[in-house]
Amino acid sequence: MEFISSIAEGFISLFTAGGETFMGWVTGIIPQVVCLMTFVNSIIKLIGEEKVERFAKKVSGNVFGRYLILPVLGVLFLANPMCYTFGRFVDEKYKPAYYDAAVSFVHPVTGLFPHANAGELFVYQGIAAGLTTLGLSLGGIAVRYFIVGLIVIFIRGIVTERIYAILSARNS
């Protein structure tokens, strides 16, 4: 009987933990994302959708713009998870690669711009704590982490674009 009771308690505690996580989202990230979306859409409306679209299309017209400029601007100004909305300015065939580049950049940016991905800041802080214990500077690793992130997102964007093109051609 004790065994069945402990299984039932464990089962319910799973949903209790899920409810606590959900409430954290409701009082934390969801209002932040809604406010950020409202702000960004307001800015786009003030500037003019045509001008923003024209600029983004011009920037995304080459691989550097698609996989360096737009993801970096999105992550720095909109943070995670809102940065992925810049993908709406990219042609449909490049969206998977843009997303791959953007999602790959939300972690390397935390050393210099912690606001961009506060959810993963603990990883960088763990690394920083180890370096501080060793008496090493944090600035150098933050800059190197950022630069390596730029290189990685560019490579990932190009590779994902090629993979998507190959798979799309097979399905045609």
Secondary structure, 3 states (H helix, E strand, C coil): CHHHHHHHHHHHHHHHHHHHHHHHHHHCHHHHHHHHHHHHHHHHHHHCHHHHHHHHHHHCCCHHHHHHHHHHHHHHHHCCCHHHHHHHHCCHHHHHHHHHHHHHHCCCCCCCCHHHHHHHHHHHHHHHHHHHHCCCCHHHHHHHHHHHHHHHHHHHHHHHHHHHHHHHHHHC
